């Protein structure tokens, strides 16, 4: 592998923008978490409202299908937040999503070669997927061992979140393909729109609600 060509091919400005915006969003979330974690529901509703605006304005084709998915995710978030909410479980889900997205992006950019969703999401690579899977499990393993007991059920939960995060990402990419869009909006430099940034969360909260309700 030619390291020089690899580095020259990297869009470092976009990477810095992406991580800068992500850092700001994380700081906002942590501030709310420290001040009063119950306000998380209001932050979530604001984000869902912005995404609703993005869908109505930019997703002109098959928007009834997209809105059905949107309202299923919103309903799952509301019911989970109002009746089931577990802050440790919710934070763990967010950590898994962020870690998987970050390391998939980094390993995909540096080492990605084999495309896995050529039509739906051309930037997704096998190397990125495996990198995200490996590093997310490794870091969460240390986190859980430090805070809880690591069990087979925790391992299953972590990797189910990863699977649904990937499904959420690909699903939103499919919606954009249907509407010939690159991004859902330009509200978040480096990411596109809020729907682009929270695509994995949309599917994961549906899973988390279902998982928490059953178990």
JOURTA-V476350 format. One record per residue. RES is the residue in one small letter. SS is DSSP state (a for helix, b for strand, c for the rest). OMEGA is omega as a letter, one per 20 degrees, with the letter a starting at -180 (NA if undefined). D_FIRST is the distance of its C-alpha to the first C-alpha in Angstrom with 1 decimal. Layout:
RES,SS,OMEGA,D_FIRST ; RES,SS,OMEGA,D_FIRST
This chain:
x,c,r,0.0 ; x,c,a,3.8 ; x,a,a,6.0 ; x,a,r,8.9 ; x,a,r,8.6 ; x,a,a,8.0 ; x,a,r,11.1 ; x,a,a,12.9 ; x,c,a,12.8 ; x,c,r,14.4 ; x,c,a,18.1 ; x,a,r,19.3 ; x,a,r,22.9 ; x,a,r,22.9 ; x,a,r,21.3 ; x,a,r,24.0 ; x,a,a,26.7 ; x,a,a,25.7 ; x,a,r,25.9 ; x,a,r,28.9 ; x,a,r,30.9 ; x,a,r,29.9 ; x,a,r,31.2 ; x,a,r,34.4 ; x,a,r,35.0 ; x,a,r,34.5 ; x,a,r,37.0 ; x,a,a,39.5 ; x,a,a,39.3 ; x,a,r,39.6 ; x,a,r,42.6 ; x,a,a,44.3 ; x,a,a,43.6 ; x,a,a,45.2 ; x,a,r,48.1 ; x,a,a,49.0 ; x,a,r,46.6 ; x,a,r,49.1 ; x,a,r,48.2 ; x,a,a,44.8 ; x,a,r,46.6 ; x,a,r,47.6 ; x,a,r,44.0 ; x,a,a,42.9 ; x,a,r,45.7 ; x,a,r,44.8 ; x,a,r,41.2 ; x,a,r,42.5 ; x,a,r,45.0 ; x,a,r,42.3 ; x,a,r,40.2 ; x,a,r,43.5 ; x,a,r,43.9 ; x,a,a,40.3 ; x,a,a,41.1 ; x,a,a,44.5 ; x,a,a,43.4 ; x,a,a,40.1 ; x,c,a,40.0 ; x,c,a,42.7 ; x,c,r,42.0 ; x,c,a,42.6 ; x,a,r,43.4 ; x,a,r,46.0 ; x,a,a,43.3 ; x,a,r,41.0 ; x,a,r,44.1 ; x,a,r,45.0 ; x,a,r,41.7 ; x,a,a,42.1 ; x,a,r,45.6 ; x,a,r,44.7 ; x,a,r,42.1 ; x,a,r,44.6 ; x,a,r,47.4 ; x,a,r,45.2 ; x,a,a,44.4 ; x,a,a,48.1 ; x,a,r,49.5 ; x,a,a,46.9 ; x,a,a,47.5 ; x,a,a,51.3 ; x,a,a,52.1 ; x,a,a,49.3 ; x,c,r,47.2 ; x,c,a,45.6 ; x,a,r,43.8 ; x,a,r,41.7 ; x,a,a,40.6 ; x,a,r,40.0 ; x,a,r,37.9 ; x,a,r,35.9 ; x,a,a,35.1 ; x,a,r,34.0 ; x,a,a,31.8 ; x,a,r,30.1 ; x,a,a,29.6 ; x,a,a,28.3 ; x,a,a,25.8 ; x,a,r,24.6 ; x,a,a,24.2 ; x,a,a,22.5 ; x,a,r,19.9 ; x,a,a,19.3 ; x,a,a,18.8 ; x,a,a,16.5 ; x,a,r,14.2 ; x,a,r,14.4 ; x,a,a,13.5 ; x,a,a,10.5 ; x,a,a,9.1 ; x,c,a,11.6 ; x,c,a,11.3 ; x,c,a,14.5 ; x,b,a,17.6 ; x,c,r,20.7 ; x,c,a,23.4 ; x,c,a,22.7 ; x,c,a,26.3 ; x,c,a,27.3 ; x,c,a,24.3 ; x,c,a,21.4 ; x,c,r,19.2 ; x,c,r,19.5 ; x,b,r,16.7 ; x,a,a,16.9 ; x,a,r,14.2 ; x,a,r,16.4 ; x,a,a,19.5 ; x,a,r,18.6 ; x,a,r,17.4 ; x,a,r,20.7 ; x,a,a,22.7 ; x,a,a,21.6 ; x,a,r,21.9 ; x,a,r,25.1 ; x,a,a,26.7 ; x,a,a,25.8 ; x,a,r,27.3 ; x,a,r,30.2 ; x,a,r,31.0 ; x,a,a,31.5 ; x,a,a,33.5 ; x,a,r,35.8 ; x,a,r,36.3 ; x,a,a,37.4 ; x,a,a,39.7 ; x,c,r,40.7 ; x,c,r,40.6 ; x,c,a,37.4 ; x,c,r,38.7 ; x,a,r,37.6 ; x,a,r,39.1 ; x,a,r,36.9 ; x,a,r,33.8 ; x,a,a,35.0 ; x,a,a,35.8 ; x,a,a,32.4 ; x,a,r,30.6 ; x,a,r,33.2 ; x,a,r,32.7 ; x,a,a,28.9 ; x,a,a,29.7 ; x,a,r,32.3 ; x,a,r,30.1 ; x,a,r,27.6 ; x,a,r,30.6 ; x,a,r,32.0 ; x,a,a,28.8 ; x,a,r,28.6 ; x,a,r,32.4 ; x,a,r,32.4 ; x,a,r,29.6 ; x,a,r,31.9 ; x,a,r,34.8 ; x,a,r,32.9 ; x,a,r,32.0 ; x,a,a,35.7 ; x,c,a,36.6 ; x,c,r,33.8 ; x,c,r,32.9 ; x,c,r,29.6 ; x,c,r,31.1 ; x,c,r,34.4 ; x,c,r,35.5 ; x,c,a,34.3 ; x,c,a,36.1 ; x,b,a,33.0 ; x,c,a,30.6 ; x,c,a,26.9 ; x,c,a,28.1 ; x,b,r,30.6 ; x,c,r,33.8 ; x,a,r,35.3 ; x,a,r,34.9 ; x,a,a,31.1 ; x,a,a,31.0 ; x,c,a,33.4 ; x,a,r,32.4 ; x,a,r,31.5 ; x,a,a,34.6 ; x,a,a,36.8 ; x,a,a,36.0 ; x,a,a,35.8 ; x,a,r,39.2 ; x,a,r,40.7 ; x,a,a,39.3 ; x,a,r,40.4 ; x,a,a,43.9 ; x,a,a,44.2 ; x,a,a,42.9 ; x,a,r,45.2 ; x,a,a,48.1 ; x,a,a,47.8 ; x,c,NA,47.0
